[in-house]
Amino acid sequence: MNPPLSICIPTYNRAKYLADTLESIVRQKEFGEIEVVVSDNCSSDRTRDVALEYANQFPENIVYSRNETNLLDGNFPKALSLGRGEFLKLLNDTAPLRPGALERMLATIRRAKKHDKTLPFFINGNARGTEHILCGSLDEFIDKTRYYNTWIATFGVWREILPDVLPILRSTVASKLTQSWALLTLVSRGWNVLVDPAVVFDSVTPSKKGGYNIAEVFGHNYNVILEEFRNRSNLSNRTYKKAKRDILPFVNAYYFDPKKEFAFDKTGYFKWMLPFYRWDPAFYAKWLSMQRKRLTYALKRRRPKDAPDKA
């Protein structure tokens, strides 16, 4: 009998974070009811040792697979395809579950299963209110979830439709955001989404988080997705414009990064952003605001520690 849930964790060179995430799962009282899949994207650190330690300790519930080469984003569909659960849920290797999370997730999955063509969606506290929200259209879903539909850890799919979803996940329409492309495609095809507002995992920021261009992925590629669905008449122009506005502060915060906390590629800002914001005055105002913040922070760091405060 297949478990009700497979938590599928694509991972690469984050052994310490993976250990914390796996430990948070096996501690839950419902752990025996589910399956955990770890798909190692050919890591060069201790990821294999960490994953095998847990897989050997819990052979009935944890599956470890190592790719011979790094599949890049292809590791997402690979992780899902290894799961046996009725519902297959992606989870970041940096997202340890909170106490009681599995109980909540399983309850939401059972609730969604009672509705025809309905996907559970775990927005992790990033929605207003405390009640589940059933979204029946793309406009309603994007309006309620905003850009959180891009998060890896919010994506999940019923195993019975995985064969139809895998080609979408392997699409080249939106690099680094294939999970969002797949999810919005399903909603545009008539799938409902049951949004669970509860916080079920912690989002741990790894050191040197990055490795891609944040303006390209979220400022350009996400807008490519939104524009595509608007052009197909699946998304209203009102929601499209609102979603464009919503993603802008998110992109700017990580792109300009005044404290230099992240390792994102910070080149080509206008190249990626202008195709969608060229005639938007708010875009330039926000750009100037971020430049001021970055300059102010740089000046503060250069200011001698013993310099007197202004009266």
C-alpha positions in Angstrom: 0.0 0.0 0.0 1.4 3.4 -1.0 1.9 6.0 1.8 -0.3 9.1 1.7 2.7 11.4 1.3 6.2 11.4 -0.1 8.4 14.3 1.0 10.9 14.6 -1.9 14.1 16.5 -1.1 16.4 17.4 -4.0 19.8 18.3 -2.5 23.3 19.3 -3.4 26.2 20.0 -1.1 24.2 20.9 2.0 25.0 18.0 4.3 24.5 19.9 7.5 21.2 21.4 6.4 20.0 18.1 5.1 20.7 16.4 8.4 18.7 19.0 10.3 15.8 18.7 7.9 15.7 14.9 8.0 16.0 14.9 11.8 13.0 17.3 12.0 11.0 14.8 9.9 11.9 11.5 11.7 11.0 13.1 15.1 7.3 13.6 14.1 4.9 11.0 15.4 3.4 10.5 11.9 6.8 9.8 10.3 5.9 6.1 10.1 3.0 6.9 7.8 5.0 8.7 5.2 7.9 8.3 2.8 11.0 10.5 2.5 13.0 10.6 -0.8 16.4 12.2 -0.9 17.7 12.8 -4.4 21.4 13.7 -4.3 22.5 15.8 -7.2 26.0 14.3 -7.2 27.2 16.2 -4.1 30.9 16.4 -3.3 30.5 16.9 0.5 29.1 14.5 3.2 25.6 14.5 1.8 25.8 10.8 0.8 27.0 9.8 4.3 24.2 11.9 6.0 21.5 10.5 3.8 22.6 6.9 4.1 22.8 7.2 7.9 19.1 8.0 7.9 18.1 5.6 5.1 19.9 2.7 6.9 18.2 3.6 10.2 14.8 3.9 8.6 14.9 1.6 5.5 11.1 1.4 5.3 10.5 5.1 5.2 13.6 6.8 3.7 14.9 6.3 0.1 18.3 7.7 -1.0 19.3 8.1 -4.6 22.4 9.7 -6.0 22.7 11.0 -9.5 25.8 10.1 -11.5 26.0 13.6 -12.8 24.5 17.0 -11.7 21.1 17.3 -13.3 20.7 20.9 -12.2 16.9 21.7 -12.1 16.3 18.2 -13.5 16.7 17.0 -10.0 13.3 18.3 -9.1 11.3 16.0 -11.4 13.8 13.2 -10.6 13.1 13.5 -6.8 9.3 13.4 -7.5 9.6 10.4 -9.8 11.2 8.4 -7.0 8.3 8.8 -4.7 5.6 6.2 -4.1 3.2 8.4 -2.1 -0.3 9.4 -3.2 0.8 13.0 -2.9 4.4 14.0 -3.8 5.7 17.1 -2.2 9.0 18.9 -2.8 10.8 20.2 0.2 14.0 22.2 0.3 17.0 20.7 2.1 17.0 23.9 4.2 13.4 23.6 5.4 13.1 21.6 8.6 9.6 20.8 9.6 8.1 22.3 12.7 6.6 20.1 15.5 3.2 18.9 14.4 3.8 19.7 10.7 3.2 16.2 9.4 -0.1 15.9 11.3 -1.2 19.2 9.7 0.0 18.3 6.2 -1.6 14.9 6.2 -4.9 16.4 7.4 -4.8 19.0 4.5 -3.9 16.3 2.0 -6.9 14.2 3.1 -9.1 17.3 2.9 -8.0 18.1 -0.6 -8.6 14.5 -1.7 -12.3 14.9 -0.9 -12.6 17.6 -3.6 -12.4 16.8 -7.3 -9.2 17.9 -9.1 -7.8 19.7 -6.1 -4.1 20.2 -5.1 -3.0 20.9 -1.5 -0.7 23.9 -1.3 1.4 24.7 1.8 2.0 28.5 1.7 3.8 28.3 5.1 2.1 31.3 6.8 2.3 33.7 3.8 -1.4 34.2 3.5 -4.0 36.3 5.3 -6.1 34.5 7.9 -6.0 31.1 9.5 -8.6 29.2 7.4 -7.9 27.0 4.4 -8.6 28.8 1.1 -10.0 26.9 -1.9 -9.0 28.7 -5.1 -10.9 27.8 -8.3 -9.2 30.0 -10.8 -5.8 31.2 -11.8 -6.7 34.8 -10.9 -7.8 33.7 -7.4 -4.8 31.5 -6.8 -2.2 34.1 -7.8 -4.1 36.8 -5.9 -4.1 34.7 -2.7 -0.6 33.2 -3.0 1.3 36.0 -4.8 4.8 35.0 -5.7 5.0 32.2 -3.2 3.9 29.8 -6.0 7.5 30.0 -7.1 8.9 28.4 -3.9 10.1 24.8 -4.3 8.8 23.8 -0.9 5.2 24.8 -1.8 5.0 22.6 -4.9 3.3 19.2 -4.8 1.4 16.9 -7.1 -0.8 13.8 -7.0 1.2 10.8 -8.1 -1.6 9.7 -10.5 -1.0 12.8 -12.6 2.8 12.9 -12.4 3.2 11.5 -15.9 1.4 14.5 -17.3 3.3 16.9 -15.0 6.9 15.7 -15.7 7.1 17.1 -19.3 5.9 20.5 -17.9 8.6 20.4 -15.2 11.2 19.6 -17.9 10.1 22.6 -20.0 12.5 25.3 -20.9 9.8 28.1 -20.8 11.0 29.5 -17.4 14.5 28.5 -16.2 14.7 27.9 -12.4 10.9 28.3 -12.1 9.7 25.1 -13.7 7.8 24.2 -10.5 5.8 27.5 -10.8 5.2 26.9 -14.5 3.9 23.4 -13.8 1.6 24.6 -11.0 0.1 27.5 -12.9 -0.4 25.2 -15.9 -2.4 22.8 -13.8 -4.6 25.5 -12.4 -5.2 26.9 -15.9 -6.3 23.5 -16.9 -9.1 23.4 -14.3 -7.3 22.2 -11.1 -8.4 23.8 -7.8 -5.9 24.5 -5.1 -6.5 24.1 -1.4 -4.2 26.7 0.3 -3.1 25.8 3.8 -2.2 29.0 5.7 -0.3 27.2 8.5 3.4 27.5 9.1 4.7 24.0 8.7 8.4 24.5 8.1 11.2 26.9 8.9 13.1 28.5 6.0 16.7 28.5 6.9 19.0 30.7 4.8 22.2 28.9 3.9 25.5 30.7 3.8 26.3 32.1 0.4 22.7 31.6 -0.8 22.6 32.3 -4.6 24.2 30.8 -7.6 21.9 32.4 -10.1 20.7 35.9 -11.3 17.8 36.9 -9.1 16.6 39.6 -11.6 16.7 37.1 -14.4 14.8 34.4 -12.6 12.2 36.4 -10.6 12.2 39.7 -12.4 12.2 38.3 -16.0 11.3 34.6 -16.0 8.5 34.9 -13.6 7.0 37.7 -15.6 7.4 35.6 -18.7 5.2 33.0 -17.1 2.6 35.6 -16.0 2.5 37.2 -19.4 2.1 33.8 -21.1 -1.0 33.0 -19.1 -2.4 36.5 -19.6 -1.9 36.1 -23.3 -3.8 32.8 -23.2 -6.7 34.6 -21.4 -6.2 32.4 -18.3 -5.2 35.4 -16.3 -6.8 38.8 -16.1 -4.9 41.9 -16.9 -5.7 43.3 -13.4 -4.1 40.3 -11.7 -1.2 40.3 -14.1 -0.4 43.9 -13.2 -0.8 43.3 -9.5 1.5 40.2 -9.6 4.2 42.3 -11.4 4.1 44.9 -8.7 4.2 42.3 -6.0 7.4 40.6 -7.2 9.4 43.8 -7.7 10.3 44.5 -4.0 11.2 40.8 -3.6 13.7 41.0 -6.5 15.1 44.3 -5.3 15.7 43.2 -1.8 17.9 40.2 -2.9 19.4 41.9 -5.9 20.8 45.1 -4.4 21.6 43.3 -1.1 23.2 46.2 0.7 24.7 44.0 3.5 26.1 41.7 0.9 24.7 38.6 2.5 24.0 36.6 -0.7 25.9 35.2 -3.6 23.3 35.9 -6.3 24.6 37.1 -9.7 24.0 40.9 -9.6 24.6 41.9 -13.2 22.2 43.0 -16.0 19.5 44.4 -13.8 18.0 46.6 -16.5 18.5 44.0 -19.2 16.2 41.6 -17.3 13.8 44.0 -15.8 13.1 46.6 -18.5 11.1 44.3 -20.9 8.4 44.3 -18.2 8.9 47.6 -16.3 10.1 50.1 -18.9 7.0 52.3 -18.7 6.3 51.9 -15.0 7.3 55.0 -13.0 7.2 53.0 -9.7 10.0 50.7 -11.1 12.4 53.6 -11.3 11.3 55.0 -8.0 12.0 51.7 -6.3 15.4 51.4 -8.1 16.4 54.8 -6.7 15.2 53.9 -3.3 17.4 50.7 -3.3 20.4 52.7 -4.5 20.0 55.1 -1.6 19.7 52.3 0.9 22.8 50.6 -0.5 24.8 53.9 -0.4 23.6 54.7 3.1 24.6 51.3 4.4 28.0 51.5 2.7 28.6 55.0 4.3 27.7 53.6 7.8 30.2 50.8 7.5 32.9 53.3 6.6 32.1 55.6 9.5 34.6 55.3 12.3 33.2 53.6 15.4 34.3 56.4 17.6 32.7 59.1 15.4 30.3 61.3 17.4 26.6 61.0 16.7 24.8 63.9 15.1 23.1 66.2 17.7 
